[in-house]
Amino acid sequence: MYKPLPLDAIALNQPVPVNVWDPKGILLLRKGESITSEQHRGHLMLHTPMVEDADWQAWTYSYKAELDRMVRSNESLSRIAGLSHHVEVRETRDRQPTEDVGPATAWPDLHASLSTLLHQGAEASQFPERLERLLWRARELWRTGPDDSLLVLVQLLFDQRMAYSATHALLSAGLCDMVAPSAGLSVSEQSTLFRAALTMNIGMTRVHDGLARQAGELTDAQRNTVRQHPIQGARILRQLGIDDPFWLSLVEEHHEQPDGSGYPNGVPVNRLAQRLLQMADVYVACISPRQSRGGLLSQNVARELYLGADQKPDPLGALFVKSIGFYPPGSYVRLANDEVAVVVKRSERANAPLVCSIVGRQGLPLGEPALRDTANPAFEVKASLAPGEVRVVVNVTKLLSRT
């Protein structure tokens, strides 16, 4: 059942808290996306935007609950009057358990929740509790389906309509979680590392999102924000009630270097957890496309991590590459038979993943993705492709059903 959505209640450039559909069930706006202009709003209105009845009830409940909280907290009348309908939709008891939601839906939902939390920053209410709920579900998805999670999140990373900072955080956290057990980190350290990865850029979330879409060089103000964001991030986390010294130090030092050449403090830092967090951070940043450049090829980034800054094999870098592979799920490759494919699963060999071809050797899109094993010489990976080189729209749900 659907209910009409009054789009005039939604502010421009604010992530919508629920999926928006037309009466035929075609998705108009995914949860977390936004109305970018009045022209965009008018276009959506032509399609009679609707929301599912359960989402409408949850949205209404969340709005009233937030209004009630502000009143009970003696918030000023101006703030209460300024409360918009953009509030995080809380799960209600009559909604289906998250375990029934597949990764193609679960990850965009978690992305929207994390993006909201990071953008609220120091103003976020119940931050530790909301982050823990999100963290629990994210780690569950990573551990029950790491390849599926990589496929969905790498594809989200390539979608420049999505808020970059949240995608970066979720993917970095998952990469850390995949490598940390083999690296010898304790269970407690692994949990804290995941939290640090989700929050390491909270000190510059809006700037982080903006820089992904910026074609020109950084301004002096942006450059200063980038250099100071580890300190600012730790400061915000303390304000939000986080007092774990290991968590805070990881956030504060994730850009420091062993030789003291890093920032913001230029102090030598060479702890295993910090190096792994930095490695995941750099990897995700490099493979993500920007307005100013395409994403770097994954096998080239992997080679740099394997060799290390001194061009000598780095044991942690080697472990990272072994865990992730040269071609992570979600990335694009050209095969020996000239087909273009999306990687869908890793294999025991870092350079021989399982893929689904989406473009035939003649350059025409395939009607259905074709599963290929690149361990077979006829389908071996010939080259990695940047996302900008692939013009076919990928149906992630269909790919997941093929593996």
Solvent accessible surface area in square Angstrom, and as a share of the most:
residue,aa,sasa,rsa
1,M,193,0.86
2,Y,76,0.29
3,K,75,0.32
4,P,96,0.60
5,L,11,0.05
6,P,64,0.40
7,L,1,0.00
8,D,123,0.64
9,A,38,0.30
10,I,7,0.04
11,A,50,0.39
12,L,62,0.31
13,N,99,0.51
14,Q,69,0.30
15,P,35,0.22
16,V,3,0.02
17,P,10,0.06
18,V,5,0.03
19,N,29,0.15
20,V,1,0.00
21,W,51,0.18
22,D,13,0.07
23,P,75,0.47
24,K,180,0.76
25,G,30,0.29
26,I,104,0.53
27,L,61,0.31
28,L,39,0.19
29,L,7,0.04
30,R,78,0.28
31,K,32,0.14
32,G,21,0.20
33,E,32,0.14
34,S,28,0.18
35,I,0,0.00
36,T,84,0.49
37,S,44,0.29
38,E,105,0.47
39,Q,156,0.69
40,H,48,0.22
41,R,35,0.13
42,G,35,0.34
43,H,100,0.45
44,L,5,0.03
45,M,102,0.46
46,L,147,0.73
47,H,76,0.34
48,T,72,0.42
49,P,7,0.04
50,M,26,0.11
51,V,0,0.00
52,E,70,0.31
53,D,38,0.19
54,A,46,0.35
55,D,11,0.06
56,W,73,0.26
57,Q,92,0.41
58,A,1,0.01
59,W,9,0.03
60,T,46,0.27
61,Y,125,0.47
62,S,2,0.01
63,Y,46,0.18
64,K,126,0.54
65,A,21,0.16
66,E,31,0.14
67,L,58,0.29
68,D,69,0.36
69,R,60,0.22
70,M,10,0.04
71,V,84,0.49
72,R,163,0.59
73,S,60,0.39
74,N,136,0.70
75,E,42,0.19
76,S,56,0.36
77,L,151,0.75
78,S,86,0.56
79,R,131,0.48
80,I,33,0.17
81,A,90,0.70
82,G,58,0.56
83,L,34,0.17
84,S,51,0.33
85,H,74,0.33
86,H,48,0.21
87,V,14,0.08
88,E,50,0.23
89,V,11,0.06
90,R,87,0.32
91,E,112,0.50
92,T,36,0.21
93,R,249,0.91
94,D,109,0.56
95,R,68,0.25
96,Q,133,0.59
97,P,79,0.50
98,T,52,0.30
99,E,101,0.45
100,D,96,0.50
101,V,47,0.27
102,G,38,0.36
103,P,33,0.21
104,A,21,0.16
105,T,60,0.35
106,A,6,0.05
107,W,0,0.00
108,P,4,0.03
109,D,43,0.22
110,L,18,0.09
111,H,4,0.02
112,A,6,0.05
113,S,23,0.15
114,L,0,0.00
115,S,6,0.04
116,T,15,0.09
117,L,3,0.01
118,L,6,0.03
119,H,48,0.21
120,Q,68,0.30
121,G,8,0.07
122,A,47,0.36
123,E,131,0.59
124,A,10,0.07
125,S,36,0.23
126,Q,105,0.47
127,F,2,0.01
128,P,44,0.27
129,E,93,0.42
130,R,25,0.09
131,L,1,0.00
132,E,67,0.30
133,R,146,0.53
134,L,9,0.05
135,L,11,0.05
136,W,144,0.51
137,R,21,0.08
138,A,0,0.00
139,R,31,0.11
140,E,45,0.20
141,L,14,0.07
142,W,4,0.01
143,R,134,0.49
144,T,110,0.64
145,G,18,0.17
146,P,38,0.24
147,D,22,0.11
148,D,37,0.19
149,S,1,0.01
150,L,1,0.01
151,L,1,0.00
152,V,5,0.03
153,L,0,0.00
154,V,1,0.01
155,Q,24,0.11
156,L,20,0.10
157,L,8,0.04
158,F,31,0.13
159,D,35,0.18
160,Q,71,0.31
161,R,179,0.65
162,M,10,0.04
163,A,21,0.16
164,Y,14,0.05
165,S,2,0.01
166,A,2,0.01
167,T,1,0.01
168,H,2,0.01
169,A,4,0.03
170,L,1,0.00
171,L,1,0.01
172,S,0,0.00
173,A,0,0.00
174,G,0,0.00
175,L,1,0.00
176,C,1,0.00
177,D,12,0.06
178,M,34,0.15
179,V,0,0.00
180,A,1,0.00
181,P,71,0.45
182,S,75,0.49
183,A,21,0.16
184,G,62,0.59
185,L,15,0.08
186,S,55,0.36
187,V,117,0.67
188,S,82,0.53
189,E,61,0.27
190,Q,15,0.07
191,S,21,0.14
192,T,10,0.06
193,L,1,0.01
194,F,1,0.01
195,R,48,0.17
196,A,0,0.00
197,A,0,0.00
198,L,1,0.01
199,T,0,0.00
200,M,1,0.00
201,N,9,0.04
202,I,6,0.03
203,G,14,0.13
204,M,17,0.08
205,T,6,0.03
206,R,164,0.60
207,V,41,0.24
208,H,18,0.08
209,D,12,0.06
210,G,34,0.33
211,L,26,0.13
212,A,8,0.06
213,R,104,0.38
214,Q,44,0.20
215,A,70,0.54
216,G,50,0.48
217,E,152,0.68
218,L,63,0.31
219,T,75,0.43
220,D,118,0.61
221,A,74,0.58
222,Q,40,0.18
223,R,108,0.39
224,N,90,0.46
225,T,41,0.24
226,V,29,0.16
227,R,110,0.40
228,Q,75,0.33
229,H,1,0.00
230,P,0,0.00
231,I,41,0.21
232,Q,65,0.29
233,G,0,0.00
234,A,0,0.00
235,R,117,0.43
236,I,15,0.08
237,L,0,0.00
238,R,123,0.45
239,Q,123,0.55
240,L,18,0.09
241,G,53,0.51
242,I,12,0.06
243,D,121,0.63
244,D,50,0.26
245,P,105,0.66
246,F,56,0.23
247,W,14,0.05
248,L,11,0.06
249,S,28,0.18
250,L,0,0.00
251,V,0,0.00
252,E,42,0.19
253,E,35,0.16
254,H,0,0.00
255,H,38,0.17
256,E,1,0.00
257,Q,64,0.28
258,P,69,0.43
259,D,111,0.57
260,G,19,0.19
261,S,83,0.54
262,G,11,0.11
263,Y,46,0.17
264,P,23,0.15
265,N,83,0.43
266,G,34,0.33
267,V,60,0.34
268,P,99,0.62
269,V,11,0.07
270,N,98,0.50
271,R,96,0.35
272,L,65,0.32
273,A,5,0.04
274,Q,2,0.01
275,R,66,0.24
276,L,0,0.00
277,L,0,0.00
278,Q,28,0.12
279,M,16,0.07
280,A,0,0.00
281,D,9,0.05
282,V,64,0.37
283,Y,4,0.02
284,V,0,0.00
285,A,26,0.20
286,C,31,0.19
287,I,7,0.03
288,S,0,0.00
289,P,15,0.09
290,R,49,0.18
291,Q,104,0.46
292,S,71,0.46
293,R,83,0.30
294,G,44,0.42
295,G,7,0.06
296,L,88,0.44
297,L,52,0.26
298,S,7,0.04
299,Q,28,0.13
300,N,65,0.33
301,V,8,0.05
302,A,2,0.01
303,R,117,0.43
304,E,105,0.47
305,L,23,0.11
306,Y,87,0.33
307,L,46,0.23
308,G,16,0.15
309,A,115,0.89
310,D,94,0.49
311,Q,108,0.48
312,K,132,0.56
313,P,89,0.56
314,D,22,0.11
315,P,115,0.72
316,L,11,0.05
317,G,0,0.00
318,A,34,0.26
319,L,41,0.21
320,F,2,0.01
321,V,11,0.06
322,K,161,0.68
323,S,20,0.13
324,I,1,0.00
325,G,7,0.06
326,F,56,0.23
327,Y,24,0.09
328,P,1,0.01
329,P,0,0.00
330,G,0,0.00
331,S,8,0.05
332,Y,14,0.05
333,V,0,0.00
334,R,80,0.29
335,L,0,0.00
336,A,45,0.35
337,N,24,0.12
338,D,61,0.31
339,E,10,0.05
340,V,12,0.07
341,A,0,0.00
342,V,0,0.00
343,V,0,0.00
344,V,0,0.00
345,K,64,0.27
346,R,69,0.25
347,S,57,0.37
348,E,183,0.82
349,R,132,0.48
350,A,31,0.24
351,N,75,0.38
352,A,3,0.02
353,P,4,0.03
354,L,46,0.23
355,V,0,0.00
356,C,0,0.00
357,S,0,0.00
358,I,14,0.07
359,V,15,0.09
360,G,11,0.10
361,R,150,0.55
362,Q,147,0.65
363,G,51,0.49
364,L,126,0.63
365,P,85,0.54
366,L,63,0.31
367,G,75,0.72
368,E,89,0.40
369,P,16,0.10
370,A,26,0.20
371,L,84,0.42
372,R,57,0.21
373,D,74,0.38
374,T,4,0.02
375,A,49,0.38
376,N,66,0.34
377,P,103,0.65
378,A,56,0.43
379,F,46,0.19
380,E,86,0.39
381,V,26,0.15
382,K,126,0.53
383,A,41,0.32
384,S,7,0.04
385,L,17,0.08
386,A,18,0.14
387,P,21,0.13
388,G,45,0.43
389,E,106,0.48
390,V,19,0.11
391,R,211,0.77
392,V,40,0.23
393,V,142,0.82
394,V,24,0.14
395,N,83,0.43
396,V,30,0.17
397,T,88,0.51
398,K,68,0.29
399,L,1,0.01
400,L,27,0.14
401,S,88,0.57
402,R,98,0.36
403,T,58,0.34
